[in-house]
Amino acid sequence: MRRMALTLPDLIVGDRARVVAYSRIDNIAQRLISLGLTPGTSITLKRLAPFGDPVEIHFRGFRLALRPREAACLELERL
């Protein structure tokens, strides 16, 4: 049985997750993939701005700030 995929807003600061897939491939998704945020990559939610925009994630040794609409294409699995 396959688990329901999560999105970044489903995580809290400190949570770890793995990128399972992309819900759509658009310019933003292509940019994230080119940065190394490929399926199978583990991420950690590091910071969340007061109103949830932007969020800061850590993966592959660096940190990236994303707006929720930019991260909406990510499907995640909690680790």
mmCIF file of the N, C-alpha and C atoms, coordinates in Angstrom:
data_MODEL
# 
_entry.id   MODEL 
# 
loop_
_atom_site.group_PDB 
_atom_site.id 
_atom_site.type_symbol 
_atom_site.label_atom_id 
_atom_site.label_alt_id 
_atom_site.label_comp_id 
_atom_site.label_asym_id 
_atom_site.label_entity_id 
_atom_site.label_seq_id 
_atom_site.pdbx_PDB_ins_code 
_atom_site.Cartn_x 
_atom_site.Cartn_y 
_atom_site.Cartn_z 
_atom_site.occupancy 
_atom_site.B_iso_or_equiv 
_atom_site.pdbx_formal_charge 
_atom_site.auth_seq_id 
_atom_site.auth_comp_id 
_atom_site.auth_asym_id 
_atom_site.auth_atom_id 
_atom_site.pdbx_PDB_model_num 
ATOM 1   N N  . MET A 1 1  ? 0.841  -1.172 0.000   1.00 0.00 ? 1  MET A N  1 
ATOM 2   C CA . MET A 1 1  ? 0.000  0.000  0.000   1.00 0.00 ? 1  MET A CA 1 
ATOM 3   C C  . MET A 1 1  ? 0.895  1.247  0.000   1.00 0.00 ? 1  MET A C  1 
ATOM 4   N N  . ARG A 1 2  ? 0.623  2.166  -0.890  1.00 0.00 ? 2  ARG A N  1 
ATOM 5   C CA . ARG A 1 2  ? 1.419  3.384  -1.003  1.00 0.00 ? 2  ARG A CA 1 
ATOM 6   C C  . ARG A 1 2  ? 0.889  4.457  -0.059  1.00 0.00 ? 2  ARG A C  1 
ATOM 7   N N  . ARG A 1 3  ? 1.827  5.119  0.637   1.00 0.00 ? 3  ARG A N  1 
ATOM 8   C CA . ARG A 1 3  ? 1.451  6.200  1.536   1.00 0.00 ? 3  ARG A CA 1 
ATOM 9   C C  . ARG A 1 3  ? 1.089  7.450  0.751   1.00 0.00 ? 3  ARG A C  1 
ATOM 10  N N  . MET A 1 4  ? 0.248  8.306  1.385   1.00 0.00 ? 4  MET A N  1 
ATOM 11  C CA . MET A 1 4  ? -0.086 9.580  0.755   1.00 0.00 ? 4  MET A CA 1 
ATOM 12  C C  . MET A 1 4  ? 1.148  10.466 0.772   1.00 0.00 ? 4  MET A C  1 
ATOM 13  N N  . ALA A 1 5  ? 1.399  11.128 -0.339  1.00 0.00 ? 5  ALA A N  1 
ATOM 14  C CA . ALA A 1 5  ? 2.539  12.038 -0.423  1.00 0.00 ? 5  ALA A CA 1 
ATOM 15  C C  . ALA A 1 5  ? 2.245  13.300 0.379   1.00 0.00 ? 5  ALA A C  1 
ATOM 16  N N  . LEU A 1 6  ? 3.286  13.823 1.010   1.00 0.00 ? 6  LEU A N  1 
ATOM 17  C CA . LEU A 1 6  ? 3.190  15.068 1.766   1.00 0.00 ? 6  LEU A CA 1 
ATOM 18  C C  . LEU A 1 6  ? 3.707  16.208 0.908   1.00 0.00 ? 6  LEU A C  1 
ATOM 19  N N  . THR A 1 7  ? 3.431  17.428 1.353   1.00 0.00 ? 7  THR A N  1 
ATOM 20  C CA . THR A 1 7  ? 4.017  18.618 0.751   1.00 0.00 ? 7  THR A CA 1 
ATOM 21  C C  . THR A 1 7  ? 4.738  19.382 1.853   1.00 0.00 ? 7  THR A C  1 
ATOM 22  N N  . LEU A 1 8  ? 5.505  20.394 1.503   1.00 0.00 ? 8  LEU A N  1 
ATOM 23  C CA . LEU A 1 8  ? 6.257  21.149 2.512   1.00 0.00 ? 8  LEU A CA 1 
ATOM 24  C C  . LEU A 1 8  ? 5.383  21.714 3.625   1.00 0.00 ? 8  LEU A C  1 
ATOM 25  N N  . PRO A 1 9  ? 4.188  22.245 3.338   1.00 0.00 ? 9  PRO A N  1 
ATOM 26  C CA . PRO A 1 9  ? 3.362  22.762 4.439   1.00 0.00 ? 9  PRO A CA 1 
ATOM 27  C C  . PRO A 1 9  ? 2.940  21.702 5.461   1.00 0.00 ? 9  PRO A C  1 
ATOM 28  N N  . ASP A 1 10 ? 3.056  20.414 5.100   1.00 0.00 ? 10 ASP A N  1 
ATOM 29  C CA . ASP A 1 10 ? 2.713  19.335 6.032   1.00 0.00 ? 10 ASP A CA 1 
ATOM 30  C C  . ASP A 1 10 ? 3.819  19.083 7.055   1.00 0.00 ? 10 ASP A C  1 
ATOM 31  N N  . LEU A 1 11 ? 5.002  19.649 6.832   1.00 0.00 ? 11 LEU A N  1 
ATOM 32  C CA . LEU A 1 11 ? 6.144  19.436 7.713   1.00 0.00 ? 11 LEU A CA 1 
ATOM 33  C C  . LEU A 1 11 ? 6.251  20.546 8.745   1.00 0.00 ? 11 LEU A C  1 
ATOM 34  N N  . ILE A 1 12 ? 6.930  20.239 9.863   1.00 0.00 ? 12 ILE A N  1 
ATOM 35  C CA . ILE A 1 12 ? 7.253  21.253 10.855  1.00 0.00 ? 12 ILE A CA 1 
ATOM 36  C C  . ILE A 1 12 ? 8.772  21.383 10.916  1.00 0.00 ? 12 ILE A C  1 
ATOM 37  N N  . VAL A 1 13 ? 9.254  22.493 11.441  1.00 0.00 ? 13 VAL A N  1 
ATOM 38  C CA . VAL A 1 13 ? 10.689 22.749 11.494  1.00 0.00 ? 13 VAL A CA 1 
ATOM 39  C C  . VAL A 1 13 ? 11.394 21.577 12.178  1.00 0.00 ? 13 VAL A C  1 
ATOM 40  N N  . GLY A 1 14 ? 12.442 21.103 11.529  1.00 0.00 ? 14 GLY A N  1 
ATOM 41  C CA . GLY A 1 14 ? 13.207 19.970 12.041  1.00 0.00 ? 14 GLY A CA 1 
ATOM 42  C C  . GLY A 1 14 ? 12.843 18.647 11.396  1.00 0.00 ? 14 GLY A C  1 
ATOM 43  N N  . ASP A 1 15 ? 11.686 18.575 10.745  1.00 0.00 ? 15 ASP A N  1 
ATOM 44  C CA . ASP A 1 15 ? 11.275 17.330 10.085  1.00 0.00 ? 15 ASP A CA 1 
ATOM 45  C C  . ASP A 1 15 ? 12.189 17.020 8.909   1.00 0.00 ? 15 ASP A C  1 
ATOM 46  N N  . ARG A 1 16 ? 12.405 15.727 8.707   1.00 0.00 ? 16 ARG A N  1 
ATOM 47  C CA . ARG A 1 16 ? 13.156 15.241 7.549   1.00 0.00 ? 16 ARG A CA 1 
ATOM 48  C C  . ARG A 1 16 ? 12.192 14.527 6.620   1.00 0.00 ? 16 ARG A C  1 
ATOM 49  N N  . ALA A 1 17 ? 12.441 14.665 5.337   1.00 0.00 ? 17 ALA A N  1 
ATOM 50  C CA . ALA A 1 17 ? 11.593 14.023 4.334   1.00 0.00 ? 17 ALA A CA 1 
ATOM 51  C C  . ALA A 1 17 ? 12.442 13.677 3.116   1.00 0.00 ? 17 ALA A C  1 
ATOM 52  N N  . ARG A 1 18 ? 11.880 12.846 2.274   1.00 0.00 ? 18 ARG A N  1 
ATOM 53  C CA . ARG A 1 18 ? 12.531 12.452 1.023   1.00 0.00 ? 18 ARG A CA 1 
ATOM 54  C C  . ARG A 1 18 ? 11.625 12.874 -0.127  1.00 0.00 ? 18 ARG A C  1 
ATOM 55  N N  . VAL A 1 19 ? 12.244 13.403 -1.177  1.00 0.00 ? 19 VAL A N  1 
ATOM 56  C CA . VAL A 1 19 ? 11.486 13.755 -2.383  1.00 0.00 ? 19 VAL A CA 1 
ATOM 57  C C  . VAL A 1 19 ? 11.096 12.452 -3.065  1.00 0.00 ? 19 VAL A C  1 
ATOM 58  N N  . VAL A 1 20 ? 9.792  12.249 -3.231  1.00 0.00 ? 20 VAL A N  1 
ATOM 59  C CA . VAL A 1 20 ? 9.289  11.045 -3.878  1.00 0.00 ? 20 VAL A CA 1 
ATOM 60  C C  . VAL A 1 20 ? 9.116  11.281 -5.372  1.00 0.00 ? 20 VAL A C  1 
ATOM 61  N N  . ALA A 1 21 ? 8.542  12.423 -5.708  1.00 0.00 ? 21 ALA A N  1 
ATOM 62  C CA . ALA A 1 21 ? 8.252  12.735 -7.107  1.00 0.00 ? 21 ALA A CA 1 
ATOM 63  C C  . ALA A 1 21 ? 7.907  14.217 -7.223  1.00 0.00 ? 21 ALA A C  1 
ATOM 64  N N  . TYR A 1 22 ? 7.649  14.631 -8.425  1.00 0.00 ? 22 TYR A N  1 
ATOM 65  C CA . TYR A 1 22 ? 7.132  15.970 -8.708  1.00 0.00 ? 22 TYR A CA 1 
ATOM 66  C C  . TYR A 1 22 ? 5.715  15.806 -9.233  1.00 0.00 ? 22 TYR A C  1 
ATOM 67  N N  . SER A 1 23 ? 4.797  16.612 -8.719  1.00 0.00 ? 23 SER A N  1 
ATOM 68  C CA . SER A 1 23 ? 3.406  16.517 -9.153  1.00 0.00 ? 23 SER A CA 1 
ATOM 69  C C  . SER A 1 23 ? 3.215  17.095 -10.546 1.00 0.00 ? 23 SER A C  1 
ATOM 70  N N  . ARG A 1 24 ? 4.116  17.975 -10.932 1.00 0.00 ? 24 ARG A N  1 
ATOM 71  C CA . ARG A 1 24 ? 4.098  18.532 -12.282 1.00 0.00 ? 24 ARG A CA 1 
ATOM 72  C C  . ARG A 1 24 ? 5.520  18.970 -12.611 1.00 0.00 ? 24 ARG A C  1 
ATOM 73  N N  . ILE A 1 25 ? 5.819  19.022 -13.883 1.00 0.00 ? 25 ILE A N  1 
ATOM 74  C CA . ILE A 1 25 ? 7.127  19.492 -14.312 1.00 0.00 ? 25 ILE A CA 1 
ATOM 75  C C  . ILE A 1 25 ? 6.915  20.798 -15.066 1.00 0.00 ? 25 ILE A C  1 
ATOM 76  N N  . ASP A 1 26 ? 7.318  21.884 -14.422 1.00 0.00 ? 26 ASP A N  1 
ATOM 77  C CA . ASP A 1 26 ? 7.251  23.204 -15.036 1.00 0.00 ? 26 ASP A CA 1 
ATOM 78  C C  . ASP A 1 26 ? 8.617  23.852 -14.888 1.00 0.00 ? 26 ASP A C  1 
ATOM 79  N N  . ASN A 1 27 ? 8.723  25.144 -15.161 1.00 0.00 ? 27 ASN A N  1 
ATOM 80  C CA . ASN A 1 27 ? 10.024 25.820 -15.065 1.00 0.00 ? 27 ASN A CA 1 
ATOM 81  C C  . ASN A 1 27 ? 10.607 25.743 -13.663 1.00 0.00 ? 27 ASN A C  1 
ATOM 82  N N  . ILE A 1 28 ? 9.761  25.905 -12.656 1.00 0.00 ? 28 ILE A N  1 
ATOM 83  C CA . ILE A 1 28 ? 10.244 25.859 -11.275 1.00 0.00 ? 28 ILE A CA 1 
ATOM 84  C C  . ILE A 1 28 ? 10.742 24.461 -10.933 1.00 0.00 ? 28 ILE A C  1 
ATOM 85  N N  . ALA A 1 29 ? 9.974  23.444 -11.287 1.00 0.00 ? 29 ALA A N  1 
ATOM 86  C CA . ALA A 1 29 ? 10.387 22.061 -11.027 1.00 0.00 ? 29 ALA A CA 1 
ATOM 87  C C  . ALA A 1 29 ? 11.700 21.752 -11.741 1.00 0.00 ? 29 ALA A C  1 
ATOM 88  N N  . GLN A 1 30 ? 11.842 22.189 -12.973 1.00 0.00 ? 30 GLN A N  1 
ATOM 89  C CA . GLN A 1 30 ? 13.082 21.952 -13.710 1.00 0.00 ? 30 GLN A CA 1 
ATOM 90  C C  . GLN A 1 30 ? 14.262 22.632 -13.023 1.00 0.00 ? 30 GLN A C  1 
ATOM 91  N N  . ARG A 1 31 ? 14.045 23.832 -12.480 1.00 0.00 ? 31 ARG A N  1 
ATOM 92  C CA . ARG A 1 31 ? 15.113 24.541 -11.774 1.00 0.00 ? 31 ARG A CA 1 
ATOM 93  C C  . ARG A 1 31 ? 15.504 23.789 -10.503 1.00 0.00 ? 31 ARG A C  1 
ATOM 94  N N  . LEU A 1 32 ? 14.498 23.292 -9.755  1.00 0.00 ? 32 LEU A N  1 
ATOM 95  C CA . LEU A 1 32 ? 14.780 22.540 -8.531  1.00 0.00 ? 32 LEU A CA 1 
ATOM 96  C C  . LEU A 1 32 ? 15.549 21.256 -8.842  1.00 0.00 ? 32 LEU A C  1 
ATOM 97  N N  . ILE A 1 33 ? 15.168 20.589 -9.907  1.00 0.00 ? 33 ILE A N  1 
ATOM 98  C CA . ILE A 1 33 ? 15.878 19.371 -10.320 1.00 0.00 ? 33 ILE A CA 1 
ATOM 99  C C  . ILE A 1 33 ? 17.323 19.701 -10.683 1.00 0.00 ? 33 ILE A C  1 
ATOM 100 N N  . SER A 1 34 ? 17.527 20.815 -11.398 1.00 0.00 ? 34 SER A N  1 
ATOM 101 C CA . SER A 1 34 ? 18.898 21.187 -11.785 1.00 0.00 ? 34 SER A CA 1 
ATOM 102 C C  . SER A 1 34 ? 19.749 21.569 -10.573 1.00 0.00 ? 34 SER A C  1 
ATOM 103 N N  . LEU A 1 35 ? 19.103 21.984 -9.476  1.00 0.00 ? 35 LEU A N  1 
ATOM 104 C CA . LEU A 1 35 ? 19.822 22.284 -8.241  1.00 0.00 ? 35 LEU A CA 1 
ATOM 105 C C  . LEU A 1 35 ? 20.143 21.028 -7.435  1.00 0.00 ? 35 LEU A C  1 
ATOM 106 N N  . GLY A 1 36 ? 19.651 19.874 -7.886  1.00 0.00 ? 36 GLY A N  1 
ATOM 107 C CA . GLY A 1 36 ? 19.935 18.619 -7.205  1.00 0.00 ? 36 GLY A CA 1 
ATOM 108 C C  . GLY A 1 36 ? 18.801 18.091 -6.359  1.00 0.00 ? 36 GLY A C  1 
ATOM 109 N N  . LEU A 1 37 ? 17.658 18.727 -6.411  1.00 0.00 ? 37 LEU A N  1 
ATOM 110 C CA . LEU A 1 37 ? 16.504 18.286 -5.628  1.00 0.00 ? 37 LEU A CA 1 
ATOM 111 C C  . LEU A 1 37 ? 15.728 17.244 -6.450  1.00 0.00 ? 37 LEU A C  1 
ATOM 112 N N  . THR A 1 38 ? 16.364 16.104 -6.636  1.00 0.00 ? 38 THR A N  1 
ATOM 113 C CA . THR A 1 38 ? 15.822 15.036 -7.462  1.00 0.00 ? 38 THR A CA 1 
ATOM 114 C C  . THR A 1 38 ? 15.089 14.013 -6.585  1.00 0.00 ? 38 THR A C  1 
ATOM 115 N N  . PRO A 1 39 ? 14.213 13.205 -7.181  1.00 0.00 ? 39 PRO A N  1 
ATOM 116 C CA . PRO A 1 39 ? 13.560 12.156 -6.391  1.00 0.00 ? 39 PRO A CA 1 
ATOM 117 C C  . PRO A 1 39 ? 14.601 11.285 -5.690  1.00 0.00 ? 39 PRO A C  1 
ATOM 118 N N  . GLY A 1 40 ? 14.341 11.012 -4.412  1.00 0.00 ? 40 GLY A N  1 
ATOM 119 C CA . GLY A 1 40 ? 15.260 10.250 -3.583  1.00 0.00 ? 40 GLY A CA 1 
ATOM 120 C C  . GLY A 1 40 ? 16.112 11.126 -2.675  1.00 0.00 ? 40 GLY A C  1 
ATOM 121 N N  . THR A 1 41 ? 16.137 12.426 -2.928  1.00 0.00 ? 41 THR A N  1 
ATOM 122 C CA . THR A 1 41 ? 16.933 13.353 -2.131  1.00 0.00 ? 41 THR A CA 1 
ATOM 123 C C  . THR A 1 41 ? 16.265 13.585 -0.779  1.00 0.00 ? 41 THR A C  1 
ATOM 124 N N  . SER A 1 42 ? 17.054 13.532 0.287   1.00 0.00 ? 42 SER A N  1 
ATOM 125 C CA . SER A 1 42 ? 16.550 13.822 1.632   1.00 0.00 ? 42 SER A CA 1 
ATOM 126 C C  . SER A 1 42 ? 16.655 15.318 1.892   1.00 0.00 ? 42 SER A C  1 
ATOM 127 N N  . ILE A 1 43 ? 15.627 15.870 2.521   1.00 0.00 ? 43 ILE A N  1 
ATOM 128 C CA . ILE A 1 43 ? 15.630 17.283 2.883   1.00 0.00 ? 43 ILE A CA 1 
ATOM 129 C C  . ILE A 1 43 ? 15.284 17.416 4.366   1.00 0.00 ? 43 ILE A C  1 
ATOM 130 N N  . THR A 1 44 ? 15.668 18.551 4.942   1.00 0.00 ? 44 THR A N  1 
ATOM 131 C CA . THR A 1 44 ? 15.289 18.911 6.303   1.00 0.00 ? 44 THR A CA 1 
ATOM 132 C C  . THR A 1 44 ? 14.687 20.300 6.253   1.00 0.00 ? 44 THR A C  1 
ATOM 133 N N  . LEU A 1 45 ? 13.530 20.467 6.875   1.00 0.00 ? 45 LEU A N  1 
ATOM 134 C CA . LEU A 1 45 ? 12.920 21.792 6.964   1.00 0.00 ? 45 LEU A CA 1 
ATOM 135 C C  . LEU A 1 45 ? 13.624 22.544 8.082   1.00 0.00 ? 45 LEU A C  1 
ATOM 136 N N  . LYS A 1 46 ? 14.358 23.595 7.747   1.00 0.00 ? 46 LYS A N  1 
ATOM 137 C CA . LYS A 1 46 ? 15.181 24.327 8.709   1.00 0.00 ? 46 LYS A CA 1 
ATOM 138 C C  . LYS A 1 46 ? 14.472 25.524 9.326   1.00 0.00 ? 46 LYS A C  1 
ATOM 139 N N  . ARG A 1 47 ? 13.814 26.312 8.509   1.00 0.00 ? 47 ARG A N  1 
ATOM 140 C CA . ARG A 1 47 ? 13.165 27.520 9.009   1.00 0.00 ? 47 ARG A CA 1 
ATOM 141 C C  . ARG A 1 47 ? 11.858 27.754 8.273   1.00 0.00 ? 47 ARG A C  1 
ATOM 142 N N  . LEU A 1 48 ? 10.973 28.425 8.979   1.00 0.00 ? 48 LEU A N  1 
ATOM 143 C CA . LEU A 1 48 ? 9.673  28.781 8.428   1.00 0.00 ? 48 LEU A CA 1 
ATOM 144 C C  . LEU A 1 48 ? 9.413  30.236 8.806   1.00 0.00 ? 48 LEU A C  1 
ATOM 145 N N  . ALA A 1 49 ? 9.196  31.092 7.827   1.00 0.00 ? 49 ALA A N  1 
ATOM 146 C CA . ALA A 1 49 ? 8.923  32.503 8.103   1.00 0.00 ? 49 ALA A CA 1 
ATOM 147 C C  . ALA A 1 49 ? 7.614  32.626 8.877   1.00 0.00 ? 49 ALA A C  1 
ATOM 148 N N  . PRO A 1 50 ? 7.409  33.733 9.582   1.00 0.00 ? 50 PRO A N  1 
ATOM 149 C CA . PRO A 1 50 ? 6.212  33.887 10.426  1.00 0.00 ? 50 PRO A CA 1 
ATOM 150 C C  . PRO A 1 50 ? 4.882  33.589 9.724   1.00 0.00 ? 50 PRO A C  1 
ATOM 151 N N  . PHE A 1 51 ? 4.760  33.969 8.472   1.00 0.00 ? 51 PHE A N  1 
ATOM 152 C CA . PHE A 1 51 ? 3.515  33.698 7.761   1.00 0.00 ? 51 PHE A CA 1 
ATOM 153 C C  . PHE A 1 51 ? 3.664  32.551 6.763   1.00 0.00 ? 51 PHE A C  1 
ATOM 154 N N  . GLY A 1 52 ? 4.734  31.763 6.917   1.00 0.00 ? 52 GLY A N  1 
ATOM 155 C CA . GLY A 1 52 ? 4.935  30.578 6.092   1.00 0.00 ? 52 GLY A CA 1 
ATOM 156 C C  . GLY A 1 52 ? 5.555  30.827 4.734   1.00 0.00 ? 52 GLY A C  1 
ATOM 157 N N  . ASP A 1 53 ? 6.012  32.030 4.469   1.00 0.00 ? 53 ASP A N  1 
ATOM 158 C CA . ASP A 1 53 ? 6.572  32.356 3.163   1.00 0.00 ? 53 ASP A CA 1 
ATOM 159 C C  . ASP A 1 53 ? 7.792  33.235 3.352   1.00 0.00 ? 53 ASP A C  1 
ATOM 160 N N  . PRO A 1 54 ? 8.971  32.779 3.088   1.00 0.00 ? 54 PRO A N  1 
ATOM 161 C CA . PRO A 1 54 ? 9.383  31.507 2.503   1.00 0.00 ? 54 PRO A CA 1 
ATOM 162 C C  . PRO A 1 54 ? 9.707  30.456 3.566   1.00 0.00 ? 54 PRO A C  1 
ATOM 163 N N  . VAL A 1 55 ? 10.039 29.276 3.082   1.00 0.00 ? 55 VAL A N  1 
ATOM 164 C CA . VAL A 1 55 ? 10.532 28.202 3.936   1.00 0.00 ? 55 VAL A CA 1 
ATOM 165 C C  . VAL A 1 55 ? 11.981 27.950 3.537   1.00 0.00 ? 55 VAL A C  1 
ATOM 166 N N  . GLU A 1 56 ? 12.773 27.480 4.485   1.00 0.00 ? 56 GLU A N  1 
ATOM 167 C CA . GLU A 1 56 ? 14.172 27.169 4.194   1.00 0.00 ? 56 GLU A CA 1 
ATOM 168 C C  . GLU A 1 56 ? 14.381 25.685 4.383   1.00 0.00 ? 56 GLU A C  1 
ATOM 169 N N  . ILE A 1 57 ? 14.915 25.043 3.342   1.00 0.00 ? 57 ILE A N  1 
ATOM 170 C CA . ILE A 1 57 ? 15.209 23.611 3.417   1.00 0.00 ? 57 ILE A CA 1 
ATOM 171 C C  . ILE A 1 57 ? 16.706 23.406 3.275   1.00 0.00 ? 57 ILE A C  1 
ATOM 172 N N  . HIS A 1 58 ? 17.176 22.280 3.801   1.00 0.00 ? 58 HIS A N  1 
ATOM 173 C CA . HIS A 1 58 ? 18.585 21.897 3.718   1.00 0.00 ? 58 HIS A CA 1 
ATOM 174 C C  . HIS A 1 58 ? 18.662 20.564 2.992   1.00 0.00 ? 58 HIS A C  1 
ATOM 175 N N  . PHE A 1 59 ? 19.493 20.502 1.959   1.00 0.00 ? 59 PHE A N  1 
ATOM 176 C CA . PHE A 1 59 ? 19.707 19.247 1.240   1.00 0.00 ? 59 PHE A CA 1 
ATOM 177 C C  . PHE A 1 59 ? 21.051 19.304 0.532   1.00 0.00 ? 59 PHE A C  1 
ATOM 178 N N  . ARG A 1 60 ? 21.692 18.161 0.419   1.00 0.00 ? 60 ARG A N  1 
ATOM 179 C CA . ARG A 1 60 ? 22.975 18.029 -0.274  1.00 0.00 ? 60 ARG A CA 1 
ATOM 180 C C  . ARG A 1 60 ? 24.006 19.077 0.165   1.00 0.00 ? 60 ARG A C  1 
ATOM 181 N N  . GLY A 1 61 ? 23.965 19.451 1.451   1.00 0.00 ? 61 GLY A N  1 
ATOM 182 C CA . GLY A 1 61 ? 24.975 20.335 1.991   1.00 0.00 ? 61 GLY A CA 1 
ATOM 183 C C  . GLY A 1 61 ? 24.723 21.825 1.838   1.00 0.00 ? 61 GLY A C  1 
ATOM 184 N N  . PHE A 1 62 ? 23.579 22.206 1.295   1.00 0.00 ? 62 PHE A N  1 
ATOM 185 C CA . PHE A 1 62 ? 23.299 23.637 1.242   1.00 0.00 ? 62 PHE A CA 1 
ATOM 186 C C  . PHE A 1 62 ? 21.844 23.915 1.584   1.00 0.00 ? 62 PHE A C  1 
ATOM 187 N N  . ARG A 1 63 ? 21.556 25.191 1.825   1.00 0.00 ? 63 ARG A N  1 
ATOM 188 C CA . ARG A 1 63 ? 20.215 25.625 2.211   1.00 0.00 ? 63 ARG A CA 1 
ATOM 189 C C  . ARG A 1 63 ? 19.587 26.402 1.070   1.00 0.00 ? 63 ARG A C  1 
ATOM 190 N N  . LEU A 1 64 ? 18.280 26.251 0.939   1.00 0.00 ? 64 LEU A N  1 
ATOM 191 C CA . LEU A 1 64 ? 17.535 26.901 -0.130  1.00 0.00 ? 64 LEU A CA 1 
ATOM 192 C C  . LEU A 1 64 ? 16.231 27.445 0.433   1.00 0.00 ? 64 LEU A C  1 
ATOM 193 N N  . ALA A 1 65 ? 15.934 28.690 0.142   1.00 0.00 ? 65 ALA A N  1 
ATOM 194 C CA . ALA A 1 65 ? 14.662 29.291 0.550   1.00 0.00 ? 65 ALA A CA 1 
ATOM 195 C C  . ALA A 1 65 ? 13.695 29.192 -0.626  1.00 0.00 ? 65 ALA A C  1 
ATOM 196 N N  . LEU A 1 66 ? 12.498 28.709 -0.325  1.00 0.00 ? 66 LEU A N  1 
ATOM 197 C CA . LEU A 1 66 ? 11.466 28.527 -1.348  1.00 0.00 ? 66 LEU A CA 1 
ATOM 198 C C  . LEU A 1 66 ? 10.163 29.167 -0.898  1.00 0.00 ? 66 LEU A C  1 
ATOM 199 N N  . ARG A 1 67 ? 9.446  29.694 -1.834  1.00 0.00 ? 67 ARG A N  1 
ATOM 200 C CA . ARG A 1 67 ? 8.083  30.143 -1.551  1.00 0.00 ? 67 ARG A CA 1 
ATOM 201 C C  . ARG A 1 67 ? 7.171  28.925 -1.662  1.00 0.00 ? 67 ARG A C  1 
ATOM 202 N N  . PRO A 1 68 ? 6.076  28.923 -0.918  1.00 0.00 ? 68 PRO A N  1 
ATOM 203 C CA . PRO A 1 68 ? 5.179  27.768 -0.970  1.00 0.00 ? 68 PRO A CA 1 
ATOM 204 C C  . PRO A 1 68 ? 4.710  27.415 -2.380  1.00 0.00 ? 68 PRO A C  1 
ATOM 205 N N  . ARG A 1 69 ? 4.447  28.410 -3.206  1.00 0.00 ? 69 ARG A N  1 
ATOM 206 C CA . ARG A 1 69 ? 3.990  28.103 -4.568  1.00 0.00 ? 69 ARG A CA 1 
ATOM 207 C C  . ARG A 1 69 ? 5.102  27.458 -5.396  1.00 0.00 ? 69 ARG A C  1 
ATOM 208 N N  . GLU A 1 70 ? 6.368  27.758 -5.059  1.00 0.00 ? 70 GLU A N  1 
ATOM 209 C CA . GLU A 1 70 ? 7.489  27.125 -5.754  1.00 0.00 ? 70 GLU A CA 1 
ATOM 210 C C  . GLU A 1 70 ? 7.665  25.686 -5.298  1.00 0.00 ? 70 GLU A C  1 
ATOM 211 N N  . ALA A 1 71 ? 7.385  25.424 -4.037  1.00 0.00 ? 71 ALA A N  1 
ATOM 212 C CA . ALA A 1 71 ? 7.566  24.086 -3.471  1.00 0.00 ? 71 ALA A CA 1 
ATOM 213 C C  . ALA A 1 71 ? 6.340  23.195 -3.658  1.00 0.00 ? 71 ALA A C  1 
ATOM 214 N N  . ALA A 1 72 ? 5.261  23.747 -4.178  1.00 0.00 ? 72 ALA A N  1 
ATOM 215 C CA . ALA A 1 72 ? 4.002  22.989 -4.301  1.00 0.00 ? 72 ALA A CA 1 
ATOM 216 C C  . ALA A 1 72 ? 4.134  21.774 -5.219  1.00 0.00 ? 72 ALA A C  1 
ATOM 217 N N  . CYS A 1 73 ? 5.112  21.774 -6.103  1.00 0.00 ? 73 CYS A N  1 
ATOM 218 C CA . CYS A 1 73 ? 5.268  20.659 -7.042  1.00 0.00 ? 73 CYS A CA 1 
ATOM 219 C C  . CYS A 1 73 ? 5.977  19.457 -6.405  1.00 0.00 ? 73 CYS A C  1 
ATOM 220 N N  . LEU A 1 74 ? 6.527  19.626 -5.205  1.00 0.00 ? 74 LEU A N  1 
ATOM 221 C CA . LEU A 1 74 ? 7.245  18.537 -4.531  1.00 0.00 ? 74 LEU A CA 1 
ATOM 222 C C  . LEU A 1 74 ? 6.285  17.584 -3.828  1.00 0.00 ? 74 LEU A C  1 
ATOM 223 N N  . GLU A 1 75 ? 6.466  16.300 -4.033  1.00 0.00 ? 75 GLU A N  1 
ATOM 224 C CA . GLU A 1 75 ? 5.757  15.278 -3.278  1.00 0.00 ? 75 GLU A CA 1 
ATOM 225 C C  . GLU A 1 75 ? 6.788  14.629 -2.371  1.00 0.00 ? 75 GLU A C  1 
ATOM 226 N N  . LEU A 1 76 ? 6.504  14.610 -1.074  1.00 0.00 ? 76 LEU A N  1 
ATOM 227 C CA . LEU A 1 76 ? 7.477  14.168 -0.077  1.00 0.00 ? 76 LEU A CA 1 
ATOM 228 C C  . LEU A 1 76 ? 6.981  12.966 0.719   1.00 0.00 ? 76 LEU A C  1 
ATOM 229 N N  . GLU A 1 77 ? 7.936  12.272 1.332   1.00 0.00 ? 77 GLU A N  1 
ATOM 230 C CA . GLU A 1 77 ? 7.656  11.166 2.240   1.00 0.00 ? 77 GLU A CA 1 
ATOM 231 C C  . GLU A 1 77 ? 8.453  11.435 3.519   1.00 0.00 ? 77 GLU A C  1 
ATOM 232 N N  . ARG A 1 78 ? 7.780  11.468 4.659   1.00 0.00 ? 78 ARG A N  1 
ATOM 233 C CA . ARG A 1 78 ? 8.462  11.748 5.925   1.00 0.00 ? 78 ARG A CA 1 
ATOM 234 C C  . ARG A 1 78 ? 9.433  10.628 6.259   1.00 0.00 ? 78 ARG A C  1 
ATOM 235 N N  . LEU A 1 79 ? 10.594 10.999 6.766   1.00 0.00 ? 79 LEU A N  1 
ATOM 236 C CA . LEU A 1 79 ? 11.609 10.008 7.179   1.00 0.00 ? 79 LEU A CA 1 
ATOM 237 C C  . LEU A 1 79 ? 11.564 9.806  8.674   1.00 0.00 ? 79 LEU A C  1 
# 
